[in-house]
Structures are given as C-alpha cells and as structure tokens.
Amino acid sequence: MWRDLHRSFAKGRALFYGACLQKCPPFFQPVLRHVQCVVQASNPGRLRRYGQYLYECGLKPNTVSTYMRMLRSIYNRGVEAGSAPYIPRLFHDVYTGVDVRQKKALPVAELRKLLYEDPQSERLRHTQAIAALMFQFCGMSFADLAHLEKSALDRNVLRYNRVKTKTPISVEVLDTAKEMIHRLRKQSAFPP
C-alpha cells in the first residue's frame, strides 16, 4: 500500500504519511509493515489514546490534528478500496481541526535578524539573499522558487503556478527584488 501512496500522491505527502505512522509505535506498531493495519487496529478509543500520546510527546494541537487527518485519509482510502470495513464516527472523538490562533509567523526581531544581520559567511549570505527574495515575493515557497523559469518574469510582474496546488499567482516585482535577482544570477551557476 506504501507504493500506492507514493504513486497516488505527491512524494512529500507520502513521506509525511510515513512520518505520521512512525510517530505512533505504541498504538499502531504493525502499521509500519502494512498500512491496512491502521484500519484493523483502529477503534475510537485507540485513536483517542493515540491523540493523548501525541500530546504527551509535546506536540501542538495542529500537529496532532495533521497526524489524525493523515490517518483518516489512509483509512478512507482503505474503505474505498474495499480493504477496510466502514466504522461509523471512527474519528469523531479526535481533534482534526485547525487552531488558527497558533502563530505561524516569526516575531519581527527574528525576521530582521534573519534577513538583515550579516551571517559571517558567503554561502550563508547567498542563502540569506534567497530567503529575502522569497519574502519579497509575498512569502513564496522554496519549491515554487526552485521551479521558476526566466519567462515567468515579464516586465515588473512575476507569473507562475504554485507547485503544490497549481494555483496561478501574480506578484509585482519591486526594484529591490530586481537587484537581488541580478546579484543572484551573477553569483550562481544556476540562475534563479
């Protein structure tokens, strides 16, 4: 079933499924051998205890929720494939929401340090310039930056499709970003 996950999802998601399942040895040890065991070993009480175990390991609510959603997704695939029995309300008593109050952004002081403080090496300065460029491109992900083509920049607008969602994005390129692009092209054998 791991091969099916790798084929049917992006590689990153399949790897995340693996990480999710490896985090739960006390409750789903057989899962590491066969994903079908998630379903066979699952019941509402066991899932609740697994969630409690994750909290006791120090994980945040959104991380626990992500693990539970991954397990639910694997379970749903098993039900659809006919390799798992449907268990009503199996995930009803576990948290699968998203806590929007959890801060995702860096504090301003840390962001300034990351983007402007001299990192003391040429390699880290290059990395810092890439991070600053991604920040200026409205928080562009590294995957999106890595897949950019030169033709994506037309006049002062950068147009591309997000790698993860294929959503079209347009970003105005500021003069400071243009200068960074020019500097990075001169420094790198593989221009951005």
C-alpha positions in Angstrom: 0.0 0.0 0.0 3.0 2.4 0.5 3.7 2.0 -3.2 0.1 3.1 -3.9 0.5 6.1 -1.7 3.7 7.1 -3.5 2.0 6.7 -6.8 -1.2 8.4 -6.0 0.2 11.4 -4.0 3.0 13.8 -4.3 6.1 12.2 -2.9 6.1 14.7 0.0 2.7 13.7 1.2 3.6 10.0 1.1 6.7 10.7 3.1 4.5 12.7 5.6 2.2 9.7 5.9 5.2 7.6 6.8 6.3 10.1 9.4 2.8 10.2 10.8 2.7 6.5 11.1 6.2 6.2 12.6 5.2 8.6 15.4 2.7 6.0 16.8 4.6 2.8 17.6 2.8 2.2 20.9 -0.6 2.0 19.3 0.0 1.0 15.7 3.2 -1.0 15.6 2.0 -3.3 12.8 1.3 -0.3 10.6 4.9 0.1 9.8 4.7 -3.2 7.9 1.2 -2.8 6.4 -0.9 0.3 6.3 -4.0 -1.9 6.3 -3.3 -2.5 10.0 -4.3 1.1 10.7 -7.8 0.1 10.0 -7.7 -3.3 11.7 -6.1 -1.8 14.8 -8.3 1.3 14.9 -11.3 2.0 17.1 -12.4 5.3 18.6 -10.8 4.5 22.0 -7.5 3.6 20.5 -7.5 6.8 18.3 -8.2 8.9 21.4 -5.3 7.3 23.3 -3.1 7.9 20.3 -4.0 11.5 20.3 -3.3 11.7 24.0 0.1 10.1 23.5 0.9 12.7 20.8 0.0 15.5 23.2 2.1 13.9 25.9 5.0 13.8 23.5 4.8 17.6 23.4 3.2 18.0 20.0 1.0 21.0 19.4 -2.8 20.7 18.6 -2.3 21.5 14.9 0.4 18.8 14.6 -1.8 16.2 16.3 -4.7 17.2 14.0 -2.5 16.8 11.0 -1.5 13.2 12.1 -5.1 12.4 12.7 -6.2 13.7 9.3 -3.5 11.7 7.6 -4.6 8.5 9.4 -8.2 9.3 8.4 -7.2 9.8 4.8 -5.4 6.4 4.8 -8.4 4.8 6.5 -10.8 6.4 3.9 -8.7 5.1 1.0 -8.8 1.6 2.6 -12.6 1.8 2.9 -12.9 3.0 -0.8 -10.6 0.2 -1.9 -12.7 -2.4 0.0 -9.8 -3.5 2.1 -11.2 -1.9 5.3 -14.6 -2.1 7.0 -16.5 1.2 7.4 -16.6 2.2 11.1 -19.1 5.0 11.6 -17.8 8.0 13.5 -14.3 6.4 13.9 -12.6 9.8 14.0 -15.5 11.7 15.8 -13.7 11.9 19.2 -10.3 13.1 18.0 -9.3 16.6 17.1 -9.0 17.1 13.3 -9.5 20.8 13.1 -7.0 23.6 12.7 -6.3 26.1 15.5 -6.0 29.4 13.7 -4.7 31.1 16.9 -1.4 29.3 16.6 1.2 31.8 15.4 3.0 30.8 12.2 4.9 34.0 11.6 8.3 34.8 13.0 8.5 37.7 15.5 9.7 40.9 13.8 13.0 40.9 15.7 13.8 37.4 14.5 12.7 38.2 10.9 15.0 41.3 10.9 17.9 39.2 12.2 17.2 36.5 9.5 17.0 39.0 6.6 19.5 41.7 7.6 22.1 40.6 10.0 25.4 39.6 8.5 25.7 35.8 8.7 29.5 35.8 8.5 30.0 33.5 5.5 29.5 33.9 1.8 27.4 30.8 1.5 25.0 31.9 4.2 24.8 35.4 2.6 23.7 33.7 -0.6 21.1 31.7 1.4 20.0 34.9 3.1 19.6 36.7 -0.2 17.3 33.8 -1.4 15.3 34.0 1.8 14.9 37.8 1.4 13.8 37.3 -2.2 11.2 34.7 -1.3 9.9 37.1 1.4 9.7 40.0 -1.1 7.7 37.6 -3.4 4.9 37.6 -0.8 6.2 34.5 1.1 6.9 32.3 -2.0 7.7 28.7 -1.0 11.1 27.4 -1.9 9.6 24.7 -4.1 7.9 27.5 -6.2 11.2 29.5 -6.4 13.1 26.4 -7.4 10.7 25.7 -10.3 10.6 29.3 -11.6 11.5 29.8 -15.2 13.1 33.0 -16.6 10.0 33.5 -18.8 7.9 33.8 -15.6 9.2 37.4 -15.1 7.5 39.8 -17.6 8.2 43.5 -17.1 7.5 44.0 -13.3 5.3 41.0 -12.8 6.2 37.5 -11.8 3.6 34.9 -13.0 3.8 31.3 -12.1 1.6 28.4 -10.9 2.2 27.1 -7.4 3.9 23.7 -7.4 1.7 22.3 -4.6 -1.8 23.5 -5.8 -1.2 24.6 -9.4 -2.9 27.9 -8.4 -1.8 30.8 -10.7 0.0 33.5 -8.8 1.0 37.0 -10.0 3.4 39.1 -7.9 4.6 42.6 -8.5 8.4 42.6 -8.5 9.9 45.6 -6.6 13.1 47.3 -7.6 14.9 45.8 -4.6 13.8 42.3 -5.7 15.1 43.0 -9.2 18.5 44.0 -7.7 18.6 40.8 -5.7 17.7 38.7 -8.8 20.5 40.4 -10.7 23.0 39.8 -7.9 22.0 36.1 -7.5 22.3 35.5 -11.2 25.8 36.8 -11.2 26.8 34.7 -8.2 25.2 31.4 -9.2 25.9 28.9 -11.9 22.2 28.1 -11.8 20.4 31.4 -12.2 17.0 31.9 -10.4 
